[in-house]
Amino acid sequence: MASRLSRSLPFLGWGRTLDRRMLGADLMAGLTGAILVLPQGVAYAFIAGLPPEVGLYSAIVAASVAALFGSSWHMISGPTAALSIVLASVVGGLGTLTPSEYLAAALTVTLLVGVIQLAMGLLRLGSLVSFISHTVVIGFTTGAAILIATSQLKHLLGVSIAGGQGFLLDVAALVQTLPETNPYALAIGLISLTTSVVARRLQRRSPHLLLGLAAGSLACWLLDGAAHGVALVGALPGTLPPLSLPELSPDSLRTLTSGAFAIALLGLIEAVSIARAIALRSGQVIDGNQEFIGQGLSNIVGGFFSCYASSGSFTRSGANYDAGARTPLASVFAAALLALILVLAPGITAYLPLPAMAGGILLIAWNLIDAQHIAHLVRASRHEAMILAATVAATLLVALEFAIYIGVLLSLVLYLKRTSRPTVLEVAPRQDHPRRHIRNVQRYDLAQCPQLKILRIDGSLFFGATDHVQRRLRALSATPGTRVLIIGKGINFIDTAGIEMLLQEARRLRDQGGELMISSLKGTVLDELRRRGDLARLGEARVFETPEAAIGATAPALDPSVCRSCHQRVFTECGPLPAEQDILAREG
């Protein structure tokens, strides 16, 4: 009972291990996290089209719930760049909304995201995120980074354009407004961006975004930017996350569910990927389903406390681990310290210029682009490069939630393409080896028996693979009278379509005077075939435990006239060559 309760309520497990030293380490890590998330929370809310305090509310409430109910000891949840841009796309697609209507729609999306994630966790569907390939995630993140950067250029340049028209139209509008650039805004944005870059280069663990925003604010004050048309973020309300009620009308639910599902899927991919990446360094074992539950609960609770959709943050999680965090309590400490800052120093953003924010967000967007992996994918595989390009293009040119669906579809197509073409290899015993190990014919340049063809299948025999395997079998056993032995140690399962194909090939070979045999099937595959009655249909006499047993049982039935004319002696059962028999007869 205690073990089951600890799995359902993870904080009960690690809470028993806390001591004074661990509390001190978590408190210091929490202080680092609070300083780091302060500018990020404001920036990400800005990307999502929400008031800056909403990003900080998410970093307080959602991060605490995810830490308490998730499985990772070091991952920090909260607002992220990718989810912010997708949320802006989903809610922005509803048309022109007032600020209160926009916030209500964002809260509804957040609640739906949490319900979907929690349901997936309770149904133990954690493995579903594995169907979305790494290439698709990189492509989507790259496209999202470009969209984020594009959305911030108007603030960097200090110009006014109508956003949300689509990537190409937004870029065209920016080009048209270049002559109207506000030099004060551009200077402030570049000072903030340059300061952040230099601070990050000098000390990677430094709060470079915070330093960049501080430099931009100072530059705005020195240049009297407000008097020259530079927009300011303004002061925060100075209150803790208030209770809120998402819009739950049938029309809202019907309109927003599709986008919420895409955000839920993307959020889970981010969270599980980050948790596993940190676990490789910490040695912790991650429970993917529990992580789903933690993320789902954080977004459900967040939907009622003025938060928007959140997930794991790689930057803040890595910084949390590097700062010496021992338990998820570090995330709770960071949230508590951030709440104190919000209540005691609400004016911290009062003189923060929007161009400085834009400079910091441009750096965030740049860091989202994984240039090293992109270059590797382009060099390594034309197939992967095409998927990467298609995902980036979809992200830029269609609604972001549909771009995620396109990425999922591409991942599944790629998976099915690979699994539907199992490798069918010609193999034979090595005549130069005393134990006659069976190896690849082409790789070892091996001779083959003219009457017994040995093939190895690496891959499952399911409905999508039967056509490919059957074509290969027929091409390699076209000679009448050929016997075929399939070595099936690489076959993980055989479905009904696979069995029907094998029965069809067995009849074809029998009609031509040959035979089909199978060896080395895994025990689980044999058990399944026996349970379904398919083993009896195949004929248990045709199924052997090892290739040697199959060869030993088949060799006596081979045509002796063909054996006498064969000079290869592929199998030990073949006996000596005719000339050697004559010598043995004379000596005898």
N, C-alpha and C positions, 0 to 999 in steps of 0.2 A: 504494500500500500504506500509506504514512504517513497519507494523508488518511482512508482507511478505518479505520485503527487509531484515529485521533483522534476519529472519529465514534463508534466503539464504546467508547472510553475517553476521555471528554471531558477528564479531568484532565491528559492528556498535552498537549492543545492549549493550555489556559490556563496550565499549569505552565511552559511555555517562556517565557512573557511576564513571569514574576515578576522583580521587582527589589527593592532595599532599600526604596524609597519605597512600593511596593505592599504589601510585607510589613508595614510599619509601619501603614499605613492599615487593613489587614485585622486586625491585632492589636488595634487600638483598637476597631474595630467588633465584634470577637469578645468583648472585655471588656464592651461594652454589651449584647451578646446574652446573655452568661452571667448578668449581673445581671437581665435581663428574664425569662429563661426559668426562673430558680430558683423564684419563686413560682408561675409558670404551670404548670410541670411538676408541682409538688406538687398544685396545685388541680385540674388536669385528671385526674390519677390518682385523686384523691378523687371526681370526678364519675364516673369509670369503675368505681368500687368496688374499686380496687386499692390496694396499699400506696403511700405517697408516693414511695418510692425508684424504683418502676417508671416513673413519669412522667419522673424525671430520667435513668434509664437510656435511655429512648426519645429524650430530648433529646441524649444523648451518642452512642449507636451509630447509631440510625436517621438522625439529622440528618447525621452524618458521611458515611455511605454515600450518602445521597440527594444530598449536595453534590458528591461525587466523580463520580457516575455520571449525574446529571441534566444538563439543558442550560442551566438558568438560572444566572447568575452571582451572583444576589442573593437568591434565595428561600431561606428557612430552613424546614426540615422539622422534624417532631417531633410531640409530642402536641397535639391540638386539641380544642376544646370539643365540636364537632359529632360527631367520631368517637368521643369518649369517651362521650357519652350513647348513641350507637347501639350501641357495644360493650357497655355496661351492659345495654341492652335485649336484645341477642342472647344474652349469657351468662346474664343473669338469667332468661331464658325457659326455661332448663334445669331450673329448680326450686331447691330448697334445696341449696346446695353448701358444703363447708368452704372456708376461705380458700385452701388449697393446691389443691383441685379447681377453684375459681373461677379462680385464676391459670393453671393448666394449660389450662383451656378458653380463656382469653383469649389465651394463647400460640398455641394451635392456630388460633384465628381469625386471629391476626396472620400466621401462616405461610401460611394459605390465601389471605388478602388479597394477600400478596406474590406468590404463585404466579399468581393470577388477573391481577394488574396486570402482571407480567412477561410472561405469555403474550400479553396484549393489546398490549403494546409490541412484542414480537417479531413478532406478526402484523400490525403497523402499523395498529392499529385506533384510533388517536388521534382520528379524526374522530367516533367514536361519542358522545363527551361533548357534541358540538354538538347532539345530538338532545334534550338535556335543557334546557328553556328557562330563561332567567334568572328568570322569574316563579316557576317551580317551586323553584328553588334558594332564592330569597328566602322563599317560603312555608315550605319545610322548615326553613330556618335559624331563622325566627321561631318555628315550633312547637317546635324543639329548645331555643331559648332559654327559652321558657315552661316546658318540662319541667325544664330545668336549674335554673331559679329555684325551681320547686316542690319539687324534690328537696333544696334547701338550706335551705328555710324551717324545717324541723324542727331543724336545727343552729343556725340563727339564734335560734330561740325557746327552744332548750334542752329540747325535749320529745322523747319517744320514741314513734314510730309505726312500724308495719310497712309498709315501702315496697314498691314493685313491684306494687301492686294495680291500677294503672291511674290515669290522670290524675284522673278525677272522684272515684274512691274515695279517692285520696291527699289531694285537696283537702278532701273531707268529713271525713277523719280529722284533718287539721290544724285545721279549724274546731272540732271537738269538743274538741281538746286545748288550745285557746287559754287557758282558765282556768289551766292548769298551766304557763304560760310562766315561764321562769327569768329574772328581771329582770337578773341579772348577765350571763347569756349574751347577752341582747338588747342591753344597753348596750355590751358589748365588740364585738359584731357591728356595731352602728351606728357606733361610734367608728372601726372599721377601714374601713367603707364610706365614711363622711364624709371621712376623711383621704385616701383614694384619690381621691375625686371632686375635692376641693379641690386636691390636688397635680396632678392632671391638668389642671384648669382653669388653674392658675397657670403650669405649664410642661408642655406636651404631651409632651415627650420625657423627662420625669422617670420614674424607676422607681416609678410611683404605686402599683402593687400591692404592691411590696416595702415602701414607706413605710406603706401601710395595714396590712399584716401586722405591721410593727414597732410601730405605734401600738396595734394590738389586743393584742399581746403585753405591751406596757408597761401598758396598762390592766388586763389580766388580773392582772399581778403586783401592781399598786397596789391592786386590789380583792380580792386573794387569791381569785381566781376558782376555783382548784382546790378550795379548801375549801368553796366554795358550789356544787359540782356542775358546774362548767364543764369539759367534756372537753378534753383536749390531744391534739395529733397525736403527740407522742413523738419521740424521737431517730431519726435515720436509721441504717442498719446500718454505714455508713462503709466500704463495700467498692465496688470497681469492678463493673460489670455482670457477674454470674456466668453461666456456661454453663447452659443450660436445655434441656429436651427436651419439646417440645409433645406432647400426647396425640394419637396418630395411629391410634387404633383405628377400624375401619370404622364403628362406631356414632357416634363423635364426628364423623368426617368427613361422614357422611350428615346428621347433625343440624345441623351448623354451616355447611355449605357455602352454603346460601341466604343466611344472614345475612352471611357473609363476602363474598359477591358484592355485596351491597348496600353494605357498607362500602368495598369496593374501588372501586366506581363513585363513591361520594360522595367518597372520598379523591382520586381522579383529577380529579374536577370541581374540588375545592378547589385542588389543586396546579396544574393547568393554568391555571385562572382567575387565580390569584395570580401565577404566573410571567408570564403575558401582561400583567397589570396593571402589574407592576414594569417589564417590558420596554418599555412605552409611555413610561416616564420615562427609562430608561437607553438606549433605542435598540437594544437587543439583539434578535436574531431567535431565537425560541424554537422548538425542535424538540419537538412534542407527543409523538411516539413515544418519543424518548429520555427525556423526562420520565416517561413511563409506566415505562420500564425502570428508571430511577433510583428511582422510588417502589417498584416491585416488589422490587428488590434490597434496599432499605432495610428493608422489612418482612420479607423472607425471613431476612436476617441477624438482624434484631431478634427474630424468633421464637425464635432459638437463644441469645439473650443477654438474656433476661428483660425484653424490651421489649413494648409493646403497639402496636396499629395506629396509624400516624402518617401525617401528610400535611403540606402546606405551611401555614404560619401567616402570615396577612396582617399581623398586628401586628408579629411579629418580623421578617418580611421587609421591611416598610416601614421599621422602625427600623434594620435592617441597612444598607439603601440610604442612609438619611438620615445614618447614622454614618460614611459614606464608604467602605464596603466596595468593593473593586476586583475580587475574585475569590471563588469559593466557599471559598477557604481561610479566610475570616472565619468560616464556619460550623464548620470544623474547629477553629479556635482557640477559639471559644465552647464547643465540646464538651470540649476539653482543659481549659479553665479551670473548667468545671462539674465535671469529674471531680476536679480538685484540691480544689475546695470540698467535694465529697462525701467525699473521703478525709480531708482535714485538718480539716474542721469539721462532722462528722456531727451534732453536737448543736444545729445551727442551728435545727432545728424542734422541739427538745425541749419548749419552753415555748410553742409556737404553739397558741393555743386554736382549737378547731373553729368557734366562732362567728365568729372573725376570718376564718378561711378562707371561711366561708359568705358573709361580707360582700364579700370580694374576688370570689367566684364570681358573686354577684348582679350585680356591676358588669360582669363579663365577659358574662353573659347579656344584660344591657341593651345592651351595645355590639354584640351580635350582631344586634339588631333594626334593620333599615335603614328607619327611619320615613320618610325622604325618598322612597325609591323606592316604598315601599308606598303613600304618598299619591299619588304620580304615577300608579301603576298603577290605583288606584281611580278617579282622575279621568279617565284617558285612555281606558280600555276596560272596558266591562262584562264582556266575555269574559275578559280577563286578571284582573279582580277576582274572577270566579267560580273561576278556576283557582287563584288565590292562596288564597281562602277554603277551597277543597276540600283543598288541600295542607296548610294549617295544621290543619284539622279532622282529616285522616287522621293527621298526625303526633301529635296529641294523643290520638286515640281508638283507634288500632290500633298493632300492633307497629311499631317505627320502621323496620325493614328493609322491611316491606310498604308503609309510607308512601313510601319511596323508589321502590319499584316502581310505586305509584300515580302518583307524580310523573312517572316515565318514561312511563307509559301516557298520562297527560294531555298530556305534551309531544308524543308521537307523534300522538295524536288531533288536537291543535291543528295540527300540521304538515300532516297529511293533509287536514284540513278546508280549510286555506288552499290547498294545492296542488291539491285536487280541484275547485276552482271557479276555473279560469283566467278572466281577464277577456276577454270577447268584445265588442269595441267596433265600432260603425258608424263608418266613416271615409269621407272624400271629399276631392277636391282643393279647395283654397281658390280660389274664382273671383275673389277680389279680389287675388290675388297673381300676379305675372307668371310665376313658376316653378311655380305650381299645386301647392304642397306639400300632401301628404295629411295631414289633421288630423282630430281628434275632431269628429264631426258635431254633437253636443250642445253642446260647449264653444264652438265657433266659429259655431254656427247655420248650418250649410252645407246647400245643396241636394244631393239625391242623384239619381242616374240611376234612372229607373223600371225599367230593364231589367238593369242591372248593379249588384249590391249588393257593396260592398267592406267586408270585415270584418278586424279585426286581432285576433289571439289572443296574449295575453300569459300564457304558462304552458305547461308541457309537456303533450303529449297522451299520457297513460298510462291504464291501466285504471281508475284511480280518478276520472279527469276526463272520460271519454268521454261519460257520460250527461249531465252538465251542458252540455258543449259542443254535443252533438247537439240537446238541447232548444233551446238558443239559436239554432243554425243553422236549425232548422225554424221557429222563431217569426219569424225575420227574413227567411226566404225562402219564405213560404207562397204567394205569388202565382205562378200557373203561368207558365212561360216565363222565370223569373228566372235570370239567371246570377250566380254567386257567386265572388268573388275573395277568397281568404284570404291576408292578408299575414302571413307566418310568421317574421318576424325575431325575435319574442319567444319562439319555441318552441325549447326546449333539447334535447328528444328526443321521438321518437314511437315507442311500442312497438307490439306486434302488435295490441292492442286498439284503439289509436288509428288504425292503418292500416285495420282492418276498418270502423271507424266512417266514415272518410273515403270508402272504397269504397262503403259503403251509401248515404251522402249523395250521392255522384256518380251512382249509379244512380237514386236518387229524383229528382234534378234533371233527369237526362236523360229519364226517363219523363214529366216534366212539360214537356218542351221546353226545359229550361235546360241549364246546364253548371256544373261545379265546377272552379276553377283555383286554383293556389297560387303565390305568389311570395315571394322574399326569404328562403328557407330558408337557415340557416347551412350552411357547407360541411361541417362535421362531421355534421350531420343528413342532408344529401344523401348523404354517403359511406356512412353506416350504412344508409340506405334502399336505396342501390344494391347494397351488399354482400349484403343480405338478399333482393334481388329485388323489393322492395316498390315501387321507383320504376317498374319496368316495369309492374307491376300498376296503378299509378295512371295511367300513361301519361305519358311524358316530355314529350309535346306540351302537357300541361296544366300543367307546372311551368315557371315563368318566373324569370329572374334578378331582375327589378325589376317593380314595379307598372306603370310606364310601358310596359314591353314587353308585359305582359299586356293592358293597356287598348288599346294600339295594335293588337294582334292580334285583339282582340274587337270593337272598334268597327265595322269594316266588316260584321260579321255581325249587328248589331242591326237590329231591324225599322224600316225607314225611315219607315213611316207613324206609328209612335210617336214617332220622332225629330222629324218635322215638327210634331206637335202639342205637343211639349215646348218650353217657353220658358225652361228653366234653363241649357242649354248647359254642363253640368258638366265635360265634357272638351274639350280643344283640338281633338280629332278630330271634335267635333260640328259644326263649321262655323258659319256665321252663321245668325241667325234667319230665318224665311221673309220677314219684312218687309225685312230687310237684303239678302236675295237679290234681291228685286224691285228695290230701289234700285240694287244692283250691276248687274243686268241692263239697266236703263234707261240707266245711265251708260256701260255697255259698248257 
